[in-house]
Amino acid sequence: MRKEFEMSEDDLKELLKACKPTPVMFLTGGTPMFDSPQENANRAWQMLGDKLGFDYMTVKPVSGKGQRFFTAESTGKEAA
């Protein structure tokens, strides 16, 4: 079931930080040593989903409410 969620200011800061580009260091074989900003952002959303009880792949913004508000499919495992 889709419901509205509100993340904390600290959660928002972590998500925005995860989306920033990171310096890339290439190993001898040319493989990047760090994850991409997209992978970091996905991981941050997944951790927030685990914390708040939603499926991170179903997140949609709530128009007119600011960055901290979004809807997503509830997993039924909301934090106490």
Protein Blocks (a to p, Z undefined) as FASTA:
>chain_A
ZZdddddfklmmmmmmmmpccdddddfkopafbdcfklmmmmmmmmmmmmnopafklgcc
dehiajkbccdddehiacZZ
